[in-house]
Amino acid sequence: MSGSFLNNGELFPAIPADAVAGGAVVVPEYLGGSYGVVLLYRGAWCPYCNAQLAAFARAHDTLAALDVKVVALSADDGATAAATVEKYGIRFLVGHSADVDRIAAATGAYVNEEPRHFHTTGFVLDPDGRVITAVYSSGAIGRLVPDDVAGFIRYVKSHA
């Protein structure tokens, strides 16, 4: 781990991301006042990450109906990330070539030393870009799942 964990209520740090679809965005500004999910994933080679990305791809309509936008970031190069997007029919923003050390320092994500990549980390953000839950894993398993995110957002909205 490179930084300290983000706590509920803290503003999510500004993280630039090169998007598979082209151009660059800054998270959380990209989320534009919507609820957000930020997924830091290990890479296309990780079967658990692929299962998570595919599950969020399948949940796109459910999450969109709840005004939830998803962003996934990894250290994969652009071509590898683009292949992942195509393989799973991902319609949310996928960033590539992420600066693992910088993002880990800003978010507290655990990292693998060699090769350098994130361990699975997920954040749910409110429309103001503040963390409302965070899931940190020090390895391959332990991650956000879309059904839990949808249920959590429904709960948060019903108690706002």
TAKA-V467700 format. One record per residue. N is the residue number from 1. RES is the residue in one small letter. SS is DSSP state (h for helix, s for strand, l for the rest). OMEGA is omega in radians with two decimals (999 if undefined). D_CENTER is the distance of its C-alpha to the mean C-alpha in Angstrom with 2 decimals. Layout:
N/RES/SS/OMEGA/D_CENTER + N/RES/SS/OMEGA/D_CENTER
This chain:
1/m/l/-3.06/17.01 + 2/s/l/-3.10/17.57 + 3/g/l/3.08/17.19 + 4/s/l/-3.13/17.50 + 5/f/l/3.00/15.09 + 6/l/l/-3.13/13.90 + 7/n/l/3.06/16.03 + 8/n/l/-3.13/16.02 + 9/g/l/3.12/17.49 + 10/e/l/3.07/16.39 + 11/l/s/3.11/15.17 + 12/f/l/-3.08/11.74 + 13/p/l/3.07/12.93 + 14/a/l/-3.12/13.33 + 15/i/s/3.06/11.33 + 16/p/s/3.14/12.85 + 17/a/s/3.00/11.33 + 18/d/s/-3.05/13.66 + 19/a/s/3.06/12.84 + 20/v/l/-3.11/14.20 + 21/a/l/-3.13/16.14 + 22/g/l/3.12/17.76 + 23/g/l/-3.14/17.84 + 24/a/s/3.08/15.64 + 25/v/s/3.03/13.56 + 26/v/s/3.05/12.70 + 27/v/s/0.20/9.73 + 28/p/l/-3.11/10.61 + 29/e/h/3.13/13.83 + 30/y/h/-3.07/12.41 + 31/l/h/2.96/11.61 + 32/g/l/3.08/15.39 + 33/g/l/3.06/16.31 + 34/s/l/2.90/14.33 + 35/y/s/-3.08/12.34 + 36/g/s/2.98/8.63 + 37/v/s/3.08/5.49 + 38/v/s/-3.13/2.52 + 39/l/s/2.98/1.57 + 40/l/s/-3.06/4.63 + 41/y/l/-2.99/7.22 + 42/r/l/3.13/10.94 + 43/g/l/-3.09/12.21 + 44/a/l/-3.13/14.09 + 45/w/l/-3.05/16.83 + 46/c/l/-3.12/15.09 + 47/p/h/3.13/16.30 + 48/y/h/3.09/14.07 + 49/c/h/3.13/10.88 + 50/n/h/3.11/12.84 + 51/a/h/3.12/13.79 + 52/q/h/-3.14/10.36 + 53/l/h/3.11/9.48 + 54/a/h/3.13/13.06 + 55/a/h/3.11/12.94 + 56/f/h/3.08/10.27 + 57/a/h/3.12/12.48 + 58/r/h/-3.09/15.50 + 59/a/l/-3.04/14.34 + 60/h/h/-3.07/13.83 + 61/d/h/3.11/17.21 + 62/t/h/-3.12/16.98 + 63/l/h/3.12/13.83 + 64/a/h/3.11/15.38 + 65/a/h/3.09/18.58 + 66/l/l/-3.10/17.02 + 67/d/l/3.10/15.76 + 68/v/s/3.03/12.04 + 69/k/s/-3.10/9.91 + 70/v/s/3.03/6.56 + 71/v/s/3.08/4.83 + 72/a/s/-3.10/3.95 + 73/l/s/3.03/5.98 + 74/s/l/3.08/8.92 + 75/a/l/3.10/12.53 + 76/d/l/3.05/13.93 + 77/d/l/-3.06/16.51 + 78/g/h/-3.11/16.58 + 79/a/h/3.14/18.86 + 80/t/h/3.12/16.99 + 81/a/h/3.11/13.68 + 82/a/h/3.10/16.01 + 83/a/h/3.10/17.70 + 84/t/h/3.11/14.63 + 85/v/h/-3.12/13.99 + 86/e/h/-3.08/17.72 + 87/k/h/-3.04/18.12 + 88/y/h/3.13/15.83 + 89/g/l/-3.07/16.55 + 90/i/l/3.12/13.02 + 91/r/l/3.07/13.54 + 92/f/l/-3.08/10.19 + 93/l/s/3.04/9.31 + 94/v/s/3.10/8.60 + 95/g/s/-3.12/9.36 + 96/h/s/3.08/11.78 + 97/s/l/-3.09/14.09 + 98/a/l/3.08/11.80 + 99/d/l/-3.02/14.13 + 100/v/h/-3.08/13.22 + 101/d/h/-3.12/15.95 + 102/r/h/-3.11/15.34 + 103/i/h/3.10/11.67 + 104/a/h/3.11/12.73 + 105/a/h/-3.10/15.70 + 106/a/h/-3.02/13.94 + 107/t/h/-3.07/11.44 + 108/g/l/-3.12/13.54 + 109/a/l/3.00/11.32 + 110/y/l/3.12/13.83 + 111/v/s/3.01/14.76 + 112/n/s/-3.07/17.17 + 113/e/l/-3.07/20.28 + 114/e/l/-0.02/21.59 + 115/p/l/-3.04/20.06 + 116/r/l/3.06/17.53 + 117/h/s/3.07/13.91 + 118/f/s/2.77/11.09 + 119/h/l/-3.02/11.59 + 120/t/l/3.13/8.96 + 121/t/s/3.13/7.19 + 122/g/s/3.13/5.39 + 123/f/s/2.94/6.51 + 124/v/s/-3.07/8.51 + 125/l/s/3.03/10.35 + 126/d/l/-3.09/13.85 + 127/p/l/3.07/15.32 + 128/d/l/3.13/16.51 + 129/g/l/3.11/13.16 + 130/r/s/3.13/14.07 + 131/v/s/3.02/12.23 + 132/i/s/2.90/13.70 + 133/t/s/3.12/12.24 + 134/a/s/3.10/10.40 + 135/v/s/3.13/10.46 + 136/y/s/3.05/11.47 + 137/s/l/3.10/12.98 + 138/s/l/-3.13/15.62 + 139/g/l/-3.00/15.72 + 140/a/l/-3.04/14.83 + 141/i/l/-3.10/14.86 + 142/g/l/-3.01/13.60 + 143/r/l/3.03/10.25 + 144/l/l/3.02/9.12 + 145/v/l/-3.01/11.13 + 146/p/h/3.13/11.54 + 147/d/h/3.10/15.12 + 148/d/h/3.13/14.46 + 149/v/h/-3.13/12.01 + 150/a/h/3.11/14.75 + 151/g/h/3.13/17.47 + 152/f/h/3.13/16.06 + 153/i/h/3.08/15.71 + 154/r/h/3.14/19.21 + 155/y/h/-3.13/20.51 + 156/v/h/-3.14/19.25 + 157/k/h/-3.11/20.75 + 158/s/h/-3.13/23.94 + 159/h/l/-3.13/24.45 + 160/a/l/999/23.78
